[in-house]
Each structure stands twice: as structure tokens, then as C-alpha cells.
């Protein structure tokens, strides 16, 4: 019998009323609630400054009402022929898949690196011919950053356009190449929170301007363009970030550095506790130390051990999740068309990958309780 959840999988941290009051007061004063308001512009400016500190190229930021719509609009800004094949990794959230479909293209699901769990330029190079891809929607899976310079070189050498889905990678994913749009999420479960929202960072001002226009239905608002102001020049969407969401985003950004340090400290302690308890019998995603982790996932060695762990956790009221499963090519047939290439490594990872509870509110006692349970599972060969 499962108990009510006592240790939730995720517990969002959103700015409280006191942190929001100054920004909400400014909304009341201006009475500007949407359509590229002053708080949205301030949020974009502050984010651009943060990214600019890590790049030698001039960068622009444009906000959207969600990261999913940010992905769709970034793909649309590439101006590819409808029905183009777009490479996507097998292990990612379903929004990566639906963004490609809603942009009018066909997802081509391909494999990932067995250690980093990422789609890499080398993997993409190996499937260029059989995929017939015109672009790739590359993911910073579980917040692990992608190499924008390597992807820029790939784009230049192959002609295959690149967009990076860095939904959960704020603080770790930087934009060091000027020609790669990178999309971030400000969903309530992320470290930078707007409740709901997203933004795109890119060094190409034409790209960010087009995404902004597409987010406002595709209406031309530029008096210097060779079109009348108000003319619909693209079939865009209503994907603008509201002033209220920008207020939450700004308040979250005010305290982000302190919260990121807290997340990193908790994650490091959690990982060490698990490794000590399990005698290094679990497998972690390889890569950089994340600035502000949002989730915690491990591989436990077999599907049977994962099922055993899930059963024990359910009995004790501990939340778990098989993150990003089913894999993208395993969803309902009516979602298609979806092209499935070889995904041997992703299929292996999916057999024993599991997400454990993680938030800034988890306690050392809860971490130890979880570690003891994981140890019981991975040390049981039956």
C-alpha cells in the first residue's frame, strides 16, 4: 500500500509576496500588462547582461510565454521548408518533440552519448545521410550544458541548422557562439522562476527580432521595415510574456545567485551521501558541475532494481519519476509522423534511469533516508 507523499519529487521555490510587491506596484502605476511591457524589457535586459558576461559576442534576449513556444518560434525563425526532418535526442521531455511537430516539421529521433546522455555533434554527423536532417533541436538534458561552439562549427560545416533546448540549464548553459539560438524555461519547477515562461538567447539580432515578431502573431511593428505597421507578415502565435510573469521572473532573478549556491550545495551533499551509501554502485550523468540543479537522476543497474526502488519509495511516501520516459519514439502512433533511427544507448539508459526527490527544501535526514533505500536496492542481487 502506498502512503501519501511525504518527500515530494519536486517542490517549487517561487518568490513570496514581499519580494513581488515592488514589481506589482510598478504594474499598477503603469497599467501596462502585456505586449512587451517595461518589466518584460527590464527582465530581457538583465538576462542579456548576465549572458553577455560569458560571451565575446553581443547577445540579445527575447522572452516568450513558455519555453515550448520559444522552441517552436526558434524553429520557425529558421525558415525551413515545411516537413523538414529535424534531429532530436531520444531522451528528452516531450515538448522537444511537440515543438518540432507544431513548427510543421518531422522529428527524427536519434541516439545519445552513453556517458553524458546528450545528443552530440559526433552522433549527429554519423546520422546525417540517413536522417536527411535540415536542422537539429539539441537538448541540454537534465541541465547538462551543450557546447555551442562545437555545434556552431557543426552547423557551418554541414549546413544543418541548430537550436538548443536548454530549458533546465539556466546558470550552466552559456551562449558562446553567436549563431545558435538557445531556449530556456522559467517554469515553476526551474531555478529561475516566472511561474510560467521562457526566453531565447542569440547573438543574431535578426533572429531575436523575428522571434519577438512571431510571438506577437507575426504582426510587423517596425516602422523602418518595408511593410506597413500592423501588417501580418508571418503566421505567428500569441506567445508574449505578461508583465505579471515578468514580475515573478525579476524577483526570482534578484535572489537567484544565493538560491543557486544553495541548490549546488544540497546536490553535492546528496550525491556524496548516495555514493557513500551505495559504494559507488550507481551511475551518474557525466559532465560539468551544474550551477543550479533542478532534478536528480541516477541509474541503478537494472529494470528490476528500478521497479524494486519504486515500490519501496511508494510504500514510504517518497516521490520518484522515470524522467523522459517513454522515450520520444515510443509515444502514441497518432503523435507522428516520427522517424526512429538507432537508439541503442538511449534504450539502455531508459531501462534503469530514475529521478529521486530534489528541491531546496529537502533535508539532510530525508537525503539519508533515500540513500539508505537506494543502497538496499542496488546491493540486492535478487
N, C-alpha and C positions, 0 to 999 in steps of 0.2 A: 504494500500500500504506500502510495506517495504522500508525503507531508506537504503542507503549504510551504511555499518558497521562503526560506529563512536567509539564504545567501543568494541574492539575485544575480543573474548573469551580468547584467549591466545596470548601472544606476546613474542616470544623467546628472551632471552638475551645471545648472543654469544660474546666471546672475540673479540675486534676490532683488526685492523691491527697492531697497535702499540704493543699490548700485544702478538701478534703472531710472530712478526719479529724475535726475538731471536731464537725461536724454528724452524722457517722456515729456518733461516740461518744455523742452525746445520744440517738440512736435506740436504741443498745444499753442505755443507762441506763433509758429509759422503757419499752422494749419495746412501743411503740405504732407500728404500721407502716402503717396506713391509717385510713380512716373519720375524717377531719377531725382529724388529729393535731396536736401542738404545733408542729412545723416548718411544716406547711401553714398553720396560723393565723399564725405569725410571718411567713411569706412574703406572705400576703394583707395583713397589717398594714403591712409595709414598702412593698409596692407601692401600697397606698392612700395612704400618706403622700406618696409621690412624685407621684402623680396629683393629690392634694389641693393641692399647692403651685402647681398650674396651673389651679385652678378655684375659683370663689367658692361653689360648691355642695358640700355634703357628699357624698362618694363612697364606695362600697363596692366591694370586690373579692372575687370568688369564683373559686377555681381549679377546673380540670377536667383530666381525664386527657389531653386533646388539644384543640387549638383547633377541630378539626372537630366534636367533641362539644359544645364550647362554643357553636358556631354553631347546632347542632341544638337545644340546650336553650334558647338565647336565643330562637329562633324559636318553640319550643313554649310559652315563657312568655307569648307574645303572645295565646295562647288564640284563635287564628283558626279559622274553620270548616275542616274537612278539605277538601283540594282547592283551597284558596285560591291565587290567582295571585300569585306573588312575583317582582318585578323583580330581575334580576341582570345585571351587565355581561357582554358577550361575552368580554372579555379578562380572565381570572382563572383561578386554579388550580381544578381540578375539584372540590375539597372544597366550594367555594361552591355548586356545582350539587347535589352529593350530599346536602349538609346540608338543602337545601330538600326534596328528594325524601324523605329519611328522616324529616323532620318531618311528612310527609303532605301536602305541597303541590306545586304545579306551577310550575316555573321559567319565567319569561318573559324570554327573552334579548333585551337591548336594546343600543343603541349607546353609544359613549363619546366623550368630548371628543377632538378630533384633536391637541391640544397636551398636555393633562395625562394623557391615556389613562385618565381616570376617568369613571364614571357620575356626573353632576352633578344637582342639583335642577332645573335648567332642562331638561335632557334628560328627566328623569322627568316633569316637568309636561307636556311635549309628547306623551307616550305614555300619559297616564292613561286616557283614554277607550278607546283600542284595546286596552290591556293588561288592563283591568278588575282592576288590581292592588289587593290588600288590604295589601301590605307590600312593602318593597324591602330586599334584602340588598346593601348598598353596600360597595364594596371600596376599601381604601387600597392601590391597585395598586403593586407594587414599593416599598412603604413610603411612598409619597407620601400625606400626611395628607388626610383629608376634613374639611370644615368642619361640625362638629357643630351649631353654632348655626344655620347655614343649613338643615341637614337637620331640625333641631327645628322651625324655622319652617315648613318644607315639611310636616312631619307634622301640625302644628296646623292649617294651612290646608286640607289635603286629607283628613285622616283616615287617610292611608296610613301604616302603622307602619314604623319604620326600625330596622334592626340594621346595625352597621358591622363588616365583616370587616377588621380591622387586623392580620392575622396577622404580617406582617413589618415593622410600623411602630412597634415599641416605641421610645420616646425621641423620636419625631417626632409621633405622634398623641396629642393630649390630649383630654380629655373635658370640654369647656367648657359643654355643655348637659346638664342633669340628667336628661332623659327619653330619652336614646339609649343603649342597651347597646352597648358596643364590645368586641370579642373579639380577644385577642392570642394568639400562639403562642409556646411555649418549646421548639419542636423543635430538634434538634441543629444545624440549619443557620442558626438565628436568632442575633441578637446577645445576647439574654437566653436562656440555655440551661438546660433541665432534663433534657435527653436527649429527653424527650417530655412534652408537657403544654401547657396553655393557661390563660387566665383571662379573666373578663368584668369590665369596669368599668362601673358605672352609678350614677347619683345616686338611683335609686329603690330603697329598701331592700326593698320587697316583691318587686321583680323579682329582685334578687340572692338573696333568701331562697328564692324559688321555684326558681331555677336550682340552688341548693345542694340543695334537696329532690329535684328531678328527677335530680340527679347521684347520688343515693342511692336509686335505683329508684322514687322518688316516695313514700317512706315518711315519715309525719309523725313528727318528733322533738320538736316544740314542745309542751310541757305546757300552754301557755296557749291553744292552738288549740281550736276546738270539735270536736275529733276525738280519739280515743284515741291515745296514743303507740304507734307501731308499726303503725298502720293505713295501708294503701296507699291514698293519696288521688289519685295520678296514675300513669299508666303511664310511668315514667321510665326511666332507664338506669343502669348501673354506670359512672359517669364521674368518680369521685373521683380526685384526685391522691394518689399514695402519698407516704409520708414520705421514701422514698429519692429520688424525683424532686424533692421539695421541698428536700432537702439540696443537690442539684446546683443548683437554682434560687437558693437563698440564697448559695451560694458564687459563682455567676455574678454575682449582684447586687452582691456585695462589691467586685468589680473592674470592674463594668460601665462606670463613668464613664471610667476610663482606657482600656478597650478601645474604647469608643465614639469617643473622641478619636482613637485610632489608626485606626479604620475611616474616619472622616471625612477624616483627613489623607491616607491612601492613596487614597481615592476622588477627592479633589480633584486630587492629583498625576496619577492615572490619566487623569482626564477632560482635564486640561490637556495631557498628553502626546498623547492621541488627537487633540485639536483642533489642536495644533501640527503633528502629523504629517500630518493629513488636510486641513489648511487649511479647517477648519470644514465639511467636506463630509458629515459625519454628523449625524443628528438625535437629540436627546436628549428625554426626557420633561421637560416644563416643570413648575415648581413650586418648593417650598421646598428648601433645602439640608438633606439628611437628617442626623439626629443620629448614626445608626449604620447605614449602608447594609449590606444583606445580599447584594445582587446588583448586577450592572452590565449594562444593556441599551442597545442603540443601534439605530437604523435606518440601513441602509447604502445605500438608494436604489432597489433593485430586487430582485426574487426571484432573478434571475440572479447578481447580485453576492453575495447571501447564500449561494447554493449554491457559488459560487467560493470564498468565505471559509471555508465549512465544509470544503470539500475540502482547501484548503491547511492549515488547522488540524489536520485529521485526519492528514494526511501528516506533520505535525511533532509530533504527540502533544499538541496543545492542545485542551482540552475546550471545547465550545460547546453551547448548547441553544436551541431555539426555544421560549422561555418561553411557557407557557399556550396552546400550540397542540397539536392543533386547537382552534379557538375553541369555546365551550361548545355552540353549536348544531350543531357538526359531528361530535359523537361518535356512537357507535353508536345506531341507532334503538331498540334494546331498552332503552336507558337511560331513554327517555321515560315519559310524555309531556312534551315540551318545546315551548313556544311560541316561535317565532322572529319577532321584529319586524325592522324595517330595521336593519342593522348596517354601513352603508356605510363609516363611518370605521374601525371595528374591522377590517373586511375589508382595507382599505388598509394599515393598520398591520401586520397579520399577514403581508403579502407580503414584508417585508424586516426584520422585527424579529429580533434575535438577542442572546442572552446570552453574554457573554465571561467568562473566569475572573475571580473576585474572592474574596479572603479576606484575613485579616490576615497571612497567610504569603507572599503574593505579593511578589516582589522588584522593585526598580526595573528591573533588567535584563530580567526577564520582561515587565514592562509595556511597555518599549521594543520588545521583540521582537514583541509582539502589535500594538502601534501601527504598526510598520513593515509588518506583514502587512495590517492593515486599510487602510493608505494605498495599498498595492499594489492592493488590490481596488477601493476607491472611485474611484481615479484611472484605472482601466481601463474604457474605454467600450465594450469589445468583449466 
